[in-house]
Amino acid sequence: LLGGRPLHQVRTAEMLAGPGETVASPMVIKHVEDDIVVGEAKAAPHEEYRAVERLHKPLPKPAPMPLLELRDTKQVRALKRFIPAIVFRQIEAGRDVFQLQEMRTLSMIWVHISGLDIATRAPKRGVARVHVLMQKLQDAVYGNEGSVNRIFADESGQGLVLFCVFGLPPFVHQDDPCRAVTSAKEMMTVIQRMGCTGKMGVTTGMVFCGVIGSESRKEYTVVGDAVALAHVLVSEAGENSIFVDQTTHDLSKASFEFISTKLGGGTGGGVGSRISQHIFKPTVKLRQSQADRSPHSSQARLSDWDKWQQRESIAKTIEEAASRGGVLMGKGQAGR
């Protein structure tokens, strides 16, 4: 986790830079002033933040970092806590992680937390508080069999951002939207008890899931309209609010009560057109039918089997095949 003044400075430099410009902060200029020529930023002139015009001489290329060689299973398992479960399973099985390229329906949460002191002059106190908070937030996510895909500090240095995903193998469930809403509510409780302020955006949709990068650096990422929509929702949400999109609401309304609200201004296609739809906020109440069990209990995966519309037709097909013999083939979404 990176936090502190440089993050705030890089955000400011980005806002001041125009097309094709590289703007450096005062701290950067101080360290490399003998190697660069700076001038006034054309898009947004600033007294301290200056545009990098050229280098005095080409910088030497850094030596490539040596690749880590894992010699036994103990070393591999030691890295398990730093690697997404879906990637670790590929590594453990000796498969190429670049094979992890697919389109998949996921539920996801963007979480923004403010009220931390990551960038203060008491870093130990700040880091210790963040560590305790992260442990509790991870319990809320992993307890619902989701995963934390990204963690980083915001540009202010006094906030934390998390991106959580539900529906990645090996933890794929029919009620992943319910689990995402449950996790969001649990995380909000933790955030408030820690004396912080939070806001969240929860969405469900088809996204790209896969490994990107080179042989020296790879990252498992999730990309798509639903990811962008969740990011927009968290930016629009008020303090200590959870905004849920239409799809997640429709798939979890049997378990939770929601209050409908509406965001304005959505125009055009893609994410913009979806923002104009109704947005929902989960209440503190569960539906009557769900009050006797947690939505993320061990029985949640098969909770809708009795009411599943295809159940009777599948049972009938199996009975007919059993009487005459033959081969049955089923087709469904990957991972389910």
C-alpha positions in Angstrom: 0.0 0.0 0.0 1.4 3.4 -1.0 0.2 6.6 0.7 1.5 10.1 1.4 2.1 13.5 -0.2 3.5 12.1 -3.5 0.1 10.6 -4.4 -1.5 14.0 -3.9 1.2 15.7 -6.0 0.9 13.2 -8.9 -2.8 13.8 -9.0 -2.2 17.6 -9.1 0.4 17.2 -11.8 -2.0 15.1 -13.9 -4.7 17.7 -13.7 -2.3 20.4 -14.8 -0.8 18.5 -17.7 -2.2 19.0 -21.2 -2.1 16.6 -24.1 1.4 15.5 -24.7 2.8 17.2 -21.6 4.6 15.8 -18.6 4.3 17.9 -15.5 6.6 17.4 -12.5 5.9 18.3 -8.9 8.3 20.5 -6.9 9.6 17.4 -5.0 10.4 15.6 -8.3 12.1 18.7 -9.7 14.3 19.1 -6.6 15.6 15.5 -7.0 16.3 15.6 -10.8 16.8 19.3 -11.5 20.3 18.6 -12.9 19.0 16.1 -15.4 16.0 17.9 -16.9 14.9 21.2 -18.5 11.6 22.5 -17.3 9.3 25.2 -18.5 5.8 26.5 -18.0 2.9 24.1 -18.4 0.9 25.2 -21.4 -2.5 23.9 -20.4 -2.5 25.2 -16.8 0.6 27.3 -15.8 1.7 26.9 -12.2 4.5 28.5 -10.2 5.7 25.3 -8.7 4.5 22.5 -11.0 6.5 22.7 -14.2 6.4 21.0 -17.6 9.4 18.7 -18.4 10.6 19.9 -21.8 13.6 17.6 -22.3 16.4 15.7 -20.7 20.0 17.0 -20.7 21.1 13.5 -21.8 19.5 10.1 -22.2 19.2 8.2 -19.0 20.8 4.8 -18.8 18.3 1.9 -19.0 17.9 0.2 -15.6 19.1 -3.4 -15.4 16.3 -5.9 -15.7 15.0 -7.3 -12.4 15.9 -11.0 -11.9 13.0 -13.3 -12.0 12.1 -15.1 -8.8 12.7 -18.8 -9.1 10.4 -20.9 -6.9 12.2 -24.1 -6.1 9.6 -26.0 -4.0 6.0 -25.9 -3.0 6.7 -24.2 0.3 7.9 -21.1 -1.5 4.8 -21.1 -3.7 2.5 -21.4 -0.8 4.3 -18.6 1.0 3.2 -16.3 -1.8 -0.4 -17.5 -1.7 -1.7 -14.6 0.5 -0.4 -12.1 -2.1 -1.9 -13.9 -5.2 -5.6 -14.1 -6.2 -7.0 -17.6 -5.6 -7.8 -18.1 -9.3 -4.2 -17.3 -10.3 -2.7 -19.4 -7.5 -4.6 -22.4 -8.7 -3.1 -22.0 -12.1 0.4 -21.7 -10.8 0.0 -24.6 -8.4 -1.2 -26.8 -11.3 1.8 -25.8 -13.4 -0.4 -24.1 -16.1 0.2 -20.9 -18.0 -1.5 -18.0 -16.2 -2.0 -16.3 -19.6 -4.7 -18.9 -20.2 -6.9 -16.9 -17.7 -8.7 -14.9 -20.3 -12.5 -14.9 -20.2 -15.7 -13.0 -20.2 -17.7 -13.6 -17.0 -20.7 -12.2 -15.1 -19.5 -10.9 -11.8 -20.8 -8.7 -8.9 -18.4 -6.1 -7.7 -18.0 -3.3 -5.2 -15.9 -0.1 -5.3 -15.3 1.1 -1.8 -14.0 4.5 -0.8 -13.0 5.2 2.8 -12.1 8.6 4.2 -11.0 9.7 7.7 -7.7 7.8 7.8 -4.3 9.4 8.4 -2.1 7.5 6.0 -0.2 10.7 5.0 0.2 12.2 8.5 3.4 12.7 10.4 2.5 9.7 12.6 2.8 7.0 10.0 3.0 4.2 12.5 -0.3 5.2 14.0 -1.8 5.6 10.5 -0.5 2.3 9.2 -1.6 0.4 12.3 -5.1 1.8 12.0 -5.2 0.9 8.3 -4.0 -2.6 9.1 -6.7 -3.3 11.6 -9.4 -1.8 9.3 -8.2 -3.9 6.3 -8.3 -7.1 8.4 -11.9 -6.5 9.3 -12.9 -5.5 5.7 -11.2 -8.6 4.4 -13.2 -10.7 6.8 -16.4 -9.2 5.5 -15.4 -10.0 1.9 -13.8 -13.4 2.3 -16.5 -14.4 4.7 -18.9 -14.1 1.8 -16.5 -15.9 -0.5 -15.6 -12.9 -2.5 -12.1 -11.5 -3.2 -10.3 -8.2 -2.8 -8.8 -7.4 -6.3 -7.2 -4.0 -5.6 -6.2 -1.9 -2.6 -4.7 1.6 -2.9 -4.7 5.0 -1.2 -6.6 7.8 -2.8 -4.9 11.0 -4.1 -5.5 12.9 -0.9 -3.4 10.4 1.1 -6.2 10.3 3.8 -8.4 7.8 2.1 -8.4 4.1 1.0 -10.0 2.5 -2.1 -10.9 -1.1 -2.4 -12.2 -3.1 -5.4 -13.9 -6.3 -4.4 -15.2 -9.0 -6.7 -17.8 -11.9 -6.3 -18.0 -14.8 -8.8 -14.4 -15.6 -9.6 -13.5 -19.3 -9.5 -13.3 -21.3 -7.3 -15.9 -19.3 -5.5 -18.8 -19.0 -7.9 -22.4 -18.9 -6.6 -25.9 -18.4 -7.9 -26.4 -15.7 -5.3 -23.2 -13.7 -5.8 -25.2 -10.4 -6.1 -26.7 -11.1 -2.7 -23.2 -11.8 -1.3 -21.9 -8.5 -2.7 -24.7 -6.5 -1.1 -24.2 -8.4 2.2 -20.5 -7.7 2.1 -21.1 -4.1 1.4 -23.4 -3.7 4.4 -20.9 -5.5 6.6 -18.0 -3.4 5.4 -20.0 -0.2 6.0 -20.7 -1.3 9.6 -16.9 -1.9 10.1 -16.0 1.5 8.6 -18.4 3.4 10.8 -17.3 1.5 14.0 -13.7 2.5 13.1 -14.6 6.1 13.1 -14.3 6.5 9.4 -16.6 7.5 6.6 -17.4 5.2 3.6 -19.3 5.1 0.4 -19.8 2.2 -2.0 -21.0 1.3 -5.5 -22.3 -2.2 -6.2 -22.9 -3.5 -9.7 -23.4 -6.8 -11.6 -22.5 -7.5 -15.2 -20.4 -9.2 -17.9 -16.8 -8.2 -17.7 -13.4 -9.3 -19.0 -11.3 -11.2 -16.4 -7.8 -12.1 -17.1 -4.0 -11.7 -16.7 -2.3 -8.8 -18.5 1.3 -7.8 -18.6 4.8 -9.0 -19.6 7.0 -11.9 -18.5 8.5 -9.7 -15.8 5.2 -8.3 -14.4 1.7 -9.6 -14.6 -1.6 -8.6 -13.0 -5.0 -10.3 -12.8 -7.6 -7.6 -13.5 -11.3 -7.1 -14.2 -12.4 -4.7 -16.9 -15.8 -3.7 -18.3 -18.8 -1.4 -18.1 -20.0 -2.8 -14.8 -16.6 -1.9 -13.3 -16.8 1.6 -14.6 -20.4 1.9 -13.4 -19.5 0.8 -9.9 -16.8 3.5 -9.9 -19.3 6.1 -11.0 -21.8 5.0 -8.3 -19.2 5.3 -5.5 -18.3 8.8 -6.7 -22.0 9.8 -6.6 -22.9 8.2 -3.3 -23.2 10.3 -0.2 -21.4 9.7 3.1 -22.0 6.2 4.5 -24.2 5.3 1.5 -24.3 2.2 -0.7 -25.5 2.6 -4.2 -26.7 -0.5 -6.1 -27.4 -0.7 -9.8 -30.5 -2.1 -11.4 -29.1 -5.5 -12.2 -27.8 -6.2 -8.7 -31.1 -5.0 -7.3 -33.2 -7.3 -9.5 -31.0 -10.3 -8.6 -31.0 -9.6 -4.8 -34.4 -8.0 -4.1 -35.8 -11.3 -2.8 -33.3 -11.0 0.0 -33.0 -7.3 0.8 -35.3 -4.3 1.0 -34.1 -1.3 -1.1 -35.0 2.4 -1.4 -35.1 3.6 -5.0 -33.3 6.8 -6.0 -32.3 8.3 -9.3 -29.1 9.9 -10.6 -29.4 12.5 -13.3 -27.4 13.3 -16.4 -26.8 9.9 -18.0 -26.6 10.4 -21.8 -25.3 8.5 -24.6 -24.4 4.8 -24.7 -22.5 2.5 -22.5 -22.1 3.5 -18.8 -23.7 6.9 -19.4 -27.0 5.4 -20.4 -27.0 3.1 -17.4 -26.5 5.9 -15.0 -29.9 7.4 -16.0 -31.5 4.3 -14.7 -32.8 4.0 -11.1 -30.2 3.4 -8.4 -31.0 1.6 -5.2 -29.9 1.8 -1.6 -30.2 -1.3 0.6 -32.0 -0.8 3.9 -31.1 -2.4 7.3 -33.9 -4.9 6.9 -33.8 -8.3 5.3 -36.8 -9.7 3.5 -39.1 -11.9 5.7 -38.1 -15.0 3.9 -34.4 -14.4 4.5 -34.6 -13.4 8.2 -33.9 -16.9 9.4 -30.5 -17.3 7.7 -27.6 -15.3 6.5 -27.5 -14.9 2.7 -23.9 -16.1 2.8 -24.5 -19.3 4.8 -23.2 -22.6 3.6 -26.7 -23.4 2.1 -26.9 -20.2 0.0 -25.5 -21.8 -3.1 -28.5 -24.2 -3.5 -31.0 -22.0 -1.8 -33.1 -21.5 -5.0 -33.0 -25.1 -6.2 -36.6 -25.9 -5.2 -37.9 -22.8 -7.1 -35.5 -23.1 -10.1 -37.6 -23.0 -13.3 -35.5 -25.6 -15.1 -35.6 -28.1 -12.3 -38.6 -30.1 -13.5 -37.4 -30.2 -17.2 -33.9 -31.4 -16.1 -35.3 -34.1 -13.8 -37.6 -35.3 -16.6 -34.8 -35.4 -19.1 -32.6 -37.4 -16.7 -35.4 -39.9 -16.0 -36.0 -40.4 -19.8 -32.3 -40.9 -20.4 -32.0 -43.4 -17.5 -34.8 -45.5 -19.0 -33.3 -45.7 -22.5 -29.6 -45.0 -22.0 -27.5 -42.4 -23.7 -25.4 -39.4 -23.1 -26.6 -36.1 -21.6 -24.8 -32.8 -22.3 -25.4 -29.6 -20.4 -24.4 -26.1 -21.3 -24.0 -23.3 -18.9 -21.9 -20.3 -18.0 -18.3 -21.1 -17.2 -17.6 -21.7 -13.5 -21.2 -22.5 -12.5 
